[in-house]
Amino acid sequence: MTPAELTAWREKAGYSQIELAEILGVTNVSVSRWEHGTREIPSFLHLALECLEKKGGKTKKGNTKKEKEKEKEKEKEINHEGKHSEKR
């Protein structure tokens, strides 16, 4: 896997460098260095990325990206409802 392929995969999957680092258990500096070619990408990384795709992107916290998005939407709805009730 090349630095450009890693960057393309990450962006297509919708992860920031920080998010991908958290999932992989490395620092965001490592991900940045891999993507910029200043550090060699581990030979097994493509396997980890394949697993992420197949498992739905589980994070260390146990939430998939879709679950995180749903949680954010719920928070927005709650905040929106709270603002309306304050006006009454």
Backbone as JSON, one array per atom type, in Angstrom:
{
  "sequence": "MTPAELTAWREKAGYSQIELAEILGVTNVSVSRWEHGTREIPSFLHLALECLEKKGGKTKKGNTKKEKEKEKEKEKEINHEGKHSEKR",
  "N": [[0.85, -1.17, 0.0], [0.56, 2.16, -0.86], [1.45, 5.55, 0.21], [-0.37, 7.36, -1.02], [-2.49, 5.65, -1.67], [-3.35, 4.87, 0.87], [-4.22, 7.33, 1.92], [-6.28, 7.88, 0.09], [-7.99, 5.7, 0.63], [-8.67, 6.2, 3.32], [-9.98, 8.7, 3.15], [-12.1, 8.06, 1.43], [-13.44, 6.24, 3.04], [-14.3, 7.93, 4.96], [-12.97, 8.74, 7.27], [-11.14, 10.74, 9.6], [-7.66, 11.55, 10.08], [-7.15, 11.35, 12.79], [-9.33, 9.84, 13.73], [-8.94, 7.38, 12.36], [-6.46, 6.65, 13.39], [-7.14, 6.27, 16.1], [-8.85, 4.06, 15.92], [-7.07, 2.15, 14.94], [-5.29, 2.02, 16.99], [-2.99, 3.54, 17.13], [-0.92, 6.52, 17.0], [-2.11, 9.72, 15.79], [-0.09, 11.0, 14.55], [1.46, 8.95, 13.5], [-0.24, 7.98, 11.47], [-0.32, 10.25, 9.85], [2.38, 10.44, 9.12], [2.65, 8.05, 7.67], [0.97, 8.61, 5.53], [2.27, 10.76, 4.38], [4.58, 9.64, 3.57], [6.86, 9.62, 5.12], [7.25, 7.74, 6.97], [7.44, 4.22, 6.88], [4.72, 2.31, 5.73], [3.09, -0.11, 7.66], [3.32, -3.53, 6.72], [1.11, -5.12, 7.14], [-1.05, -3.46, 7.27], [-2.99, -3.15, 5.27], [-4.57, -5.38, 5.66], [-5.79, -4.85, 8.12], [-7.35, -2.66, 7.37], [-9.06, -3.83, 5.54], [-10.49, -5.48, 7.29], [-11.79, -3.53, 8.79], [-13.53, -2.54, 6.86], [-15.16, -4.78, 6.4], [-16.24, -5.3, 8.91], [-17.69, -3.08, 9.45], [-16.48, -0.82, 10.47], [-15.9, -0.71, 13.29], [-15.13, 0.98, 16.27], [-12.77, 1.54, 18.97], [-14.42, 2.19, 21.02], [-16.63, 0.77, 20.47], [-18.67, 1.66, 18.82], [-20.08, 1.93, 15.6], [-19.36, 3.86, 12.66], [-21.79, 4.64, 11.56], [-23.47, 4.41, 13.77], [-22.39, 6.39, 15.39], [-23.06, 8.63, 13.87], [-25.85, 8.54, 14.05], [-26.14, 8.98, 16.79], [-25.2, 11.62, 16.95], [-27.17, 12.91, 15.45], [-29.4, 12.47, 17.1], [-28.62, 13.97, 19.32], [-28.66, 16.52, 18.2], [-31.39, 16.74, 17.65], [-32.44, 16.66, 20.25], [-31.25, 18.95, 21.36], [-32.41, 20.83, 19.69], [-35.15, 20.52, 20.27], [-35.09, 21.27, 22.96], [-34.5, 24.0, 22.79], [-36.82, 24.96, 21.66], [-38.71, 24.45, 23.67], [-37.84, 26.17, 25.63], [-38.57, 28.63, 24.67], [-41.25, 28.74, 25.04]],
  "CA": [[0.0, 0.0, 0.0], [1.33, 3.4, -0.95], [0.86, 6.66, 0.96], [-1.53, 7.9, -1.73], [-3.58, 4.67, -1.53], [-3.84, 4.97, 2.24], [-4.98, 8.58, 2.02], [-7.52, 7.7, -0.68], [-8.86, 4.78, 1.37], [-9.17, 6.88, 4.53], [-10.93, 9.73, 2.76], [-13.29, 7.38, 0.9], [-14.14, 5.63, 4.18], [-14.85, 9.01, 5.77], [-12.26, 8.89, 8.53], [-10.06, 11.72, 9.73], [-6.44, 10.86, 10.53], [-7.31, 11.08, 14.22], [-10.27, 8.72, 13.89], [-8.3, 6.14, 11.91], [-5.42, 6.33, 14.38], [-7.81, 5.77, 17.29], [-9.34, 2.73, 15.61], [-5.93, 1.24, 14.77], [-4.49, 1.98, 18.21], [-1.72, 4.23, 16.91], [-1.1, 7.97, 17.11], [-2.43, 10.39, 14.53], [1.2, 11.34, 13.93], [1.83, 7.78, 12.7], [-1.06, 7.98, 10.25], [0.16, 11.37, 9.04], [3.69, 10.07, 8.55], [2.42, 7.03, 6.63], [0.37, 9.26, 4.37], [3.24, 11.66, 3.75], [5.71, 8.84, 3.11], [8.04, 9.79, 5.96], [7.35, 6.48, 7.71], [6.98, 3.08, 6.08], [3.42, 1.79, 6.13], [3.23, -1.52, 8.04], [2.9, -4.44, 5.65], [-0.18, -5.72, 7.47], [-2.09, -2.44, 7.41], [-4.09, -3.39, 4.32], [-5.45, -6.38, 6.27], [-6.58, -4.15, 9.13], [-8.33, -1.82, 6.68], [-10.07, -4.76, 5.01], [-11.33, -5.88, 8.43], [-12.65, -2.38, 9.1], [-14.59, -2.49, 5.85], [-16.06, -5.93, 6.58], [-16.89, -5.25, 10.23], [-18.49, -1.87, 9.58], [-15.75, 0.28, 11.07], [-16.02, -0.64, 14.75], [-14.08, 1.72, 16.95], [-12.45, 1.0, 20.29], [-15.57, 2.46, 21.88], [-17.67, -0.17, 20.1], [-19.67, 2.25, 17.95], [-19.73, 2.05, 14.2], [-19.51, 5.23, 12.19], [-23.21, 4.92, 11.41], [-24.02, 4.61, 15.11], [-21.95, 7.71, 15.83], [-23.86, 9.62, 13.16], [-27.19, 8.51, 14.64], [-26.04, 9.65, 18.09], [-25.09, 13.05, 16.71], [-28.49, 13.37, 15.02], [-30.25, 12.49, 18.28], [-28.2, 15.12, 20.12], [-29.17, 17.72, 17.52], [-32.84, 16.79, 17.87], [-32.66, 17.0, 21.66], [-30.91, 20.37, 21.51], [-33.41, 21.61, 18.95], [-36.39, 20.47, 21.07], [-34.86, 22.05, 24.17], [-34.58, 25.41, 22.46], [-38.23, 25.29, 21.44], [-39.43, 24.45, 24.93], [-37.41, 27.35, 26.38], [-39.27, 29.8, 24.13], [-42.66, 28.69, 25.47]],
  "C": [[0.9, 1.24, 0.0], [0.69, 4.48, -0.08], [-0.4, 7.22, 0.3], [-2.73, 6.95, -1.62], [-4.19, 4.72, -0.14], [-4.7, 6.21, 2.41], [-6.31, 8.45, 1.3], [-8.49, 6.79, 0.06], [-9.5, 5.49, 2.56], [-10.24, 7.9, 4.17], [-12.23, 9.12, 2.23], [-14.12, 6.78, 2.03], [-14.71, 6.68, 5.13], [-14.19, 9.2, 7.12], [-11.3, 10.07, 8.48], [-8.81, 10.92, 10.13], [-6.57, 10.48, 12.0], [-8.22, 9.88, 14.45], [-9.63, 7.39, 13.49], [-7.23, 5.7, 12.9], [-6.04, 5.71, 15.63], [-8.28, 4.32, 17.08], [-8.2, 1.72, 15.54], [-5.07, 1.13, 16.02], [-3.1, 2.56, 18.03], [-1.97, 5.73, 17.09], [-1.47, 8.55, 15.75], [-1.16, 10.82, 13.8], [1.67, 10.18, 13.05], [1.06, 7.77, 11.39], [-0.58, 9.09, 9.31], [1.49, 11.02, 8.36], [3.57, 9.0, 7.47], [1.91, 7.69, 5.36], [1.33, 10.2, 3.65], [4.5, 10.93, 3.28], [6.97, 8.99, 3.95], [8.26, 8.58, 6.86], [6.82, 5.37, 6.82], [5.65, 2.58, 6.64], [3.6, 0.31, 6.5], [2.64, -2.44, 6.98], [1.53, -5.05, 5.89], [-1.34, -4.72, 7.49], [-3.27, -2.69, 6.47], [-5.08, -4.43, 4.87], [-6.36, -5.74, 7.32], [-7.67, -3.31, 8.48], [-9.43, -2.67, 6.06], [-11.02, -5.2, 6.12], [-12.28, -4.75, 8.81], [-13.83, -2.31, 8.13], [-15.62, -3.59, 6.1], [-16.84, -5.85, 7.87], [-17.7, -3.97, 10.42], [-17.8, -0.76, 10.34], [-15.9, 0.39, 12.57], [-14.83, 0.12, 15.33], [-13.79, 1.05, 18.29], [-13.62, 1.17, 21.25], [-16.74, 1.53, 21.56], [-18.75, 0.4, 19.2], [-19.19, 2.26, 16.51], [-19.88, 3.51, 13.81], [-20.98, 5.6, 12.05], [-23.86, 5.17, 12.76], [-23.63, 5.97, 15.66], [-22.79, 8.8, 15.18], [-25.27, 9.69, 13.73], [-27.19, 9.22, 16.0], [-25.96, 11.16, 17.94], [-26.43, 13.64, 16.3], [-29.44, 13.46, 16.21], [-29.92, 13.69, 19.16], [-28.73, 16.41, 19.52], [-30.66, 17.88, 17.76], [-33.16, 17.22, 19.3], [-32.38, 18.48, 21.89], [-31.94, 21.26, 20.84], [-34.72, 21.67, 19.73], [-36.25, 21.32, 22.33], [-34.97, 23.54, 23.93], [-36.03, 25.85, 22.27], [-39.01, 25.35, 22.73], [-39.05, 25.65, 25.8], [-38.18, 28.59, 25.94], [-40.7, 29.87, 24.65], [-42.87, 29.21, 26.83]]
}
